[in-house]
Amino acid sequence: MARFLIAIMACMATVSTMPVSAWAQATSQTVPGPPYRINPGDELEILVWGDERLQRTVRVLPDGTFAFPLVGQVMAANRLLPDLEKLITVGLQPQYRGAVPQVTVSVKNPAGYQFSVVGKVRSPGTYTPGRYVNALEALSIAGGPTEFAQMGNVSILRKSGVQLHSIRVSLSDALRGNTSRLTQADVPFIQSGDTLVVP
């Protein structure tokens, strides 16, 4: 029993001292993130081709909207970029006799995508990575687990309206390099507003 405990302690020590570059390499084999959905706080760049007067950089307000000339208030929160382009195109239609010029929306600064990591990690805090990340990448961004972190008992706290849901995540196999049985469900993507808890 004592040898078994020593082996586990050695394994956890190795995991907890893994350099960030190794974490990045371990997470680089994950599947691409889902298409980006707009969050309050995001900065968007909007182009209407051939009409420089309508070129704008806007920030999505806390209520999920932004104002755009000739269209008015646009509800952007939780929309995909192509959906937002269509919405603006429809709003501009009455202003043109023919077809509306192509509308392009891009995320200039995804400041609205934020999550927190708390518990037994080296750098707990709130992060704005600029792209979707999964639970393992979020752990990497927070510097990795400390020596006595319980990686088989990690959870994601997620808000749904006024309710808070807990999603159980086990990262033990991934941290040991045993990725043969891992699926996307084992290492879920972090949503904006999530908190990753490492006990």
N, C-alpha and C positions, 0 to 999 in steps of 0.2 A: 504493500500500500504506500509506503514511504517513497519507494522508487517511482511509483505512478505519479504521486503528487509532485515530486521533483521534476519529472519529465514535463508535466503540464506547466509548471512554473517556468521552465526553460523555454517552452514553446511560446508562452505569453510574453516573456521578456524579449524573444526574438521578434515577435509581431509588433510589440510596442516600440521597438527601436528601429523598425523598418523605415528607411529614408523616404521622404516625400516623392522622390523620383521613382522609387520602386512602387509606391502606391499608384502613381500615375500610370506606370506601365501595366500594373495589374488591372486597372480599370479601363485601359484603352481598348480591351477586347470586348467591351460590352456593346450592346446594340445601340444604334442611334436613338436619341431622345424623340419624344413625340413632337409634332408640329407646334411651333410656339404660339401660345394664346396670350393676347394682350392683357396686361395687368395695370391697375391704377399706379401711377408713378412712372410708367414707361414713357420715353421720349420717342416720338414717331416722326419720320420724314415723309412728307406726302408730295408727290409730283403729279401734275396734270400735264401730259406731254403737249408741247406747243403753246402752252399758256403759262408763262413765267409768273404772272400775277397770282396764280394759285399755288405756287410752290411754298410750302410751309413746313416748319418744324414745330410740333405741338407736344405738350405734355398731357397725358391722360390724368384727369382730375380724380380725387378720391372717390367720387360717385361713379367713376368708370366712363365718363364722357369727355369730349373735347369739342370746341367750336371750330367750324370750318366755313370759310366764305361761300355764300350762295347755297349752302346746305343747312346751316344752323348747327344745333347740338347733335353730335353723333355718339351713339352708345357703342363704345369700343371694348369694354371689359369682357374678357373670356372669348373674344372672337379670334378666328384665324385671320391672317393677313389677307388672303384672297377674298374672304367674306367681307372684310372691311373695304377692300377696293370696290367690290360690287355695290356695297351700300352707298359709298360716296358717288359712284357713277350714276346710280339711280337718282340720288339727290341733285345731281348736276343736270340731268336730262332736260328739265324745262328751260334751262338757260341756253340750249343749243338747238339750232334748226335741224341739223343733221345728227350724226353719231357723236357721242361724247368722246373726246380724246382719251387715250389710254390713261388710267389712273394707276399709279404705283405707290404702294405703302411699304416702308421698311422700318425696322426697329433700329433707331440710331443709338439708343441707350436703354437697355432692358432693366432700368433701375427698380422696376416694380416687382421683379422676380427675386424674392428674398426668402431665406429660411434660417432657422437657428439650430445650433448643435449645442447640447448641454450634457453635463454629466462627466464621466471619466474619459475626457479627451484632452489633448495637450493645449488646444487653443479654442475653448468654448466661445461662442459668440454668434452674431448674426452676419450672414454673408449674402452678397449679391454677385454671383459668379458670372453673369452675363450669358448664360446658356443653361439649358436643363441639365441636371445632374441626377444620378441615382444615389441610393443610400450609401453605397461604398465610396463613391466619389465625394459625397458630402462629408463622410468621415475623414477622407484624405485631406480635404480642404481645411478641416478643423485640426489638422496635425496628426491624426491617428489616435488610437486608444492609448490610455495609460496602462501601467503594468497590471492592475487588478480589474480591468474592465471586463464585464460579463458579455462577451460578444454573441453569445447564444440567446441573449435576452434583450436585445435592442428593440426599441419601438419608435414608431412615428406617430406623433400627435397631430391630428388633422382637424381643422375646423370645418363644420358644415352648418352654416347659419349660426345659430346660438349653441349648437351641440359640438362636443369634442369627441372624436373617435380615436381609438388607439389601434395601430396596425403593428402586429408583431413581426419582427425581422430577425433572422439569424444570419450573422455574417461570419460565423466561426469557420465554415468550410472554405469560404472565399479567402479568408486571411491565412489559412493553412496552405493555400495554393491548390486546394481540391475543387476545381471548377467543372469537373466532368458532368456533375449532376445539377449544376446551377441553372435556373431558368430566370426569366425576367421577373416572375412573381417573387422569387427569393430575394432579389435585389431591386425593389420597386423604385420608380422615379419619384423624386421629391417634388411636391407641388408648392407653389408660392404660398407662404404663410405656415408651412409645416415646421414642426420642431422635432429633430432627431434626438432621442434620449438614450444615452449610453450609461447603463447602471454600473 
